[in-house]
């Protein structure tokens, strides 16, 4: 007689580990778009790059099940430790590791799926090269899916900032700001790069997302804006006091650039089943 397979007893995770957080108004909408393009099934292996504290890594681990394997990678030691704390004894087939997505550890192995929610903006300075390196860790027939805010995101705000820089004759700051804007990748860029590195069944789509804000400090301290987008404007100034007074003018004029629309861009491609 064949031996009876042993049952697997794993601690039941709290529901919030397997669900996308409802109160995250930035990462969750991007993750939802990502998951509509990512093909998941029980038992597959997944690499989640720039995973932060685990969104949507825990969701991925829940859906591949104990026969699968998920690795969450982030360059921030603090984020990795936070993710491990959230994980506790749950999902033993999930591992969080520290590492730079532009220089991935050679011992990672290969994966059926490689994904990253909002990770593509960290692929600087050579996004195409970083994408190509990433495919070395993708199994034949595997899928790569990444999300990022594409060119055109918050374009109404950028136009207002540029206009104010012209009005105040901030030539040096405007040049730095122009270089920042031109560096942002577009959906067309993503499609071209995926095709050029040899992926098949390439698909790139954009989904609009409106970000609501009020004027003044509510705008300047907005958790979705100050965490990255507004900081990029501040970095164009060497004099931060002048930057603060400049941004106060922008903050008091939000009605001129509302609605604020982000473009959730989802890029997907498959490695040839060699």
C-alpha positions in Angstrom: 0.0 0.0 0.0 1.1 3.5 -0.7 1.6 5.6 2.4 -1.1 8.1 3.2 0.2 11.7 2.4 0.9 13.7 5.5 -1.5 16.7 5.9 0.1 20.1 6.1 -0.7 22.1 9.2 0.2 25.8 8.9 -1.0 28.6 11.2 -4.1 30.3 9.8 -3.1 33.8 8.7 -5.1 36.8 9.6 -7.4 37.9 6.7 -5.5 41.2 6.3 -2.4 39.3 5.1 -4.2 37.7 2.2 -6.2 40.7 1.2 -5.1 44.0 -0.4 -5.5 46.9 2.2 -8.5 49.0 1.5 -7.0 52.2 3.0 -3.9 52.3 0.8 -5.1 54.6 -1.9 -2.0 54.5 -4.0 -0.3 51.0 -3.8 -3.5 49.0 -3.7 -5.0 50.4 -7.0 -1.8 49.7 -8.7 -1.7 46.2 -7.2 -5.2 45.5 -8.3 -4.3 46.4 -11.9 -1.2 44.2 -11.7 -3.2 41.2 -10.5 -5.6 41.5 -13.4 -2.7 40.8 -15.7 -0.7 38.4 -13.6 -1.5 34.7 -14.2 -1.4 32.9 -10.8 -1.9 29.2 -10.0 -1.2 26.8 -7.1 2.4 25.6 -6.9 4.2 28.2 -9.0 7.3 30.2 -7.9 7.1 34.0 -7.8 9.7 36.8 -7.3 8.3 40.1 -6.0 10.8 42.9 -6.4 10.9 46.1 -4.4 8.2 44.4 -2.3 8.4 47.0 0.5 6.5 45.6 3.6 4.6 43.0 1.6 2.0 44.5 -0.7 1.0 42.4 -2.7 3.6 39.7 -1.6 1.4 38.2 1.0 -1.5 38.0 -1.5 0.8 36.2 -3.9 1.9 33.7 -1.2 -1.7 33.0 -0.2 -2.7 32.2 -3.8 0.2 30.0 -4.8 -0.3 27.9 -1.7 2.1 25.7 0.3 3.2 23.8 -2.8 4.5 27.1 -4.3 7.3 29.4 -3.3 7.4 33.2 -3.1 10.5 35.5 -2.6 10.0 39.2 -1.7 13.0 41.3 -2.4 13.6 44.9 -1.2 16.8 47.0 -0.8 15.6 48.5 2.4 16.6 46.5 5.5 13.9 48.3 7.5 11.2 47.3 5.0 12.3 43.7 4.9 12.3 43.5 8.7 8.8 45.0 8.8 7.6 42.4 6.3 9.1 39.6 8.3 7.4 40.9 11.5 4.0 41.0 9.7 4.6 37.5 8.4 5.4 35.8 11.7 4.8 32.1 11.5 2.5 32.4 8.5 3.2 31.3 4.9 6.5 29.4 5.5 6.9 29.1 1.7 7.4 32.9 1.6 10.8 34.4 2.2 11.7 38.1 2.4 15.3 39.0 1.4 17.3 42.2 1.1 18.7 43.1 -2.3 19.0 45.7 -5.0 16.8 45.0 -8.0 19.5 46.4 -10.3 22.0 43.8 -9.0 20.0 40.8 -8.0 21.7 38.1 -5.9 23.1 35.2 -8.1 21.7 32.6 -5.8 18.0 33.6 -6.3 17.3 30.8 -8.7 14.6 31.2 -11.4 10.9 31.8 -11.2 7.6 31.2 -13.0 6.5 34.8 -12.4 8.5 37.9 -11.7 6.4 40.9 -10.5 6.8 44.3 -8.9 4.2 46.8 -7.8 5.5 50.3 -8.5 9.0 48.9 -8.7 9.8 50.0 -12.2 10.5 53.6 -11.1 13.5 52.3 -9.1 15.2 50.8 -12.3 17.1 54.0 -12.9 19.4 55.0 -14.6 19.1 52.3 -17.4 15.7 50.8 -17.2 16.0 48.6 -20.3 19.2 47.0 -19.0 17.6 46.4 -15.6 14.7 44.7 -17.3 17.0 42.5 -19.4 18.9 41.4 -16.3 15.6 40.6 -14.6 14.6 38.2 -17.4 17.7 36.0 -16.6 15.8 35.0 -13.4 12.6 34.1 -15.4 12.0 30.5 -16.3 11.2 29.6 -19.9 7.5 30.2 -20.4 7.5 32.5 -17.4 5.7 35.9 -17.1 7.0 39.3 -16.1 4.5 41.9 -14.8 5.4 45.3 -13.5 3.5 48.5 -12.7 4.5 52.1 -12.6 3.0 55.7 -12.9 3.7 56.4 -16.5 4.5 59.6 -18.4 1.5 61.9 -18.1 0.8 61.2 -14.5 -0.1 64.5 -12.7 0.6 66.3 -16.0 -1.7 69.2 -15.0 0.4 69.8 -11.9 3.7 69.7 -13.8 2.4 72.2 -16.3 1.4 74.6 -13.4 4.9 74.2 -11.8 6.6 74.8 -15.1 4.5 77.9 -15.6 5.3 79.3 -12.2 9.0 78.7 -12.8 8.8 80.7 -16.0 7.0 83.5 -14.2 9.6 83.6 -11.4 12.5 83.3 -13.9 13.9 80.2 -12.2 15.9 79.1 -15.2 18.2 76.7 -13.3 15.4 75.1 -11.4 13.3 74.8 -14.6 16.1 73.0 -16.4 16.4 70.5 -13.5 12.6 70.0 -13.5 12.6 69.5 -17.3 15.2 66.8 -17.0 13.2 65.0 -14.3 10.0 65.1 -16.4 11.8 63.8 -19.5 13.3 60.9 -17.6 9.9 59.5 -16.7 9.0 56.4 -18.9 5.9 56.2 -21.0 3.7 53.2 -21.9 5.3 53.2 -25.3 8.8 53.1 -23.8 7.8 50.0 -21.7 6.3 48.2 -24.7 9.4 48.9 -26.8 11.8 47.7 -24.1 9.9 44.5 -23.4 9.9 43.7 -27.1 13.6 44.6 -27.7 14.7 42.3 -24.8 12.9 39.4 -26.5 9.7 38.9 -24.5 6.6 37.6 -26.2 2.9 38.4 -25.9 3.8 41.8 -24.7 0.9 43.8 -23.3 1.1 47.4 -21.9 -2.0 49.1 -20.6 -2.8 52.3 -18.7 -5.6 52.8 -16.2 -6.5 56.3 -14.9 -6.6 57.0 -11.2 -7.8 60.3 -9.7 -6.0 61.6 -6.6 -8.1 64.0 -4.5 -6.5 66.8 -2.5 -7.4 70.1 -0.9 -5.3 73.3 -1.0 -2.5 74.5 1.3 -0.9 72.1 3.8 -3.3 69.3 2.8 -1.7 69.4 -0.6 1.9 69.8 0.6 1.7 67.0 3.1 -0.5 64.7 1.0 0.7 61.2 1.7 0.5 60.1 -2.0 2.2 63.3 -3.3 4.9 64.2 -0.8 6.3 60.7 -0.6 7.9 61.1 -4.0 6.3 63.4 -6.6 6.4 66.7 -4.7 9.9 65.9 -3.3 11.2 65.8 -6.9 10.1 69.4 -7.3 11.9 70.4 -4.0 15.1 68.7 -5.2 15.2 71.1 -8.2 16.0 73.9 -5.7 19.3 74.4 -4.0 17.6 77.0 -1.7 15.0 75.0 0.2 13.5 78.2 1.7 12.8 79.4 -1.8 11.4 76.0 -2.6 9.0 76.2 0.3 7.7 79.6 -0.7 7.4 78.5 -4.4 5.5 75.4 -3.4 3.2 77.4 -1.2 2.1 79.3 -4.3 1.4 76.0 -6.0 -0.4 74.6 -3.0 -2.8 77.6 -2.8 -3.7 77.3 -6.5 -4.8 73.6 -6.6 -8.0 74.4 -8.3 -6.0 75.4 -11.4 -4.7 71.9 -11.9 -7.5 69.6 -10.5 -8.3 66.9 -11.3 -5.0 65.2 -10.6 -4.8 62.1 -12.7 -2.3 59.3 -12.3 -1.8 56.8 -15.1 -1.4 53.3 -13.7 0.7 51.5 -16.3 0.9 47.7 -16.3 3.5 46.0 -18.5 3.4 42.3 -19.1 5.5 39.9 -21.2 6.3 36.2 -21.4 9.7 34.5 -21.9 9.8 32.1 -24.8 9.2 28.4 -23.7 12.6 27.3 -24.9 
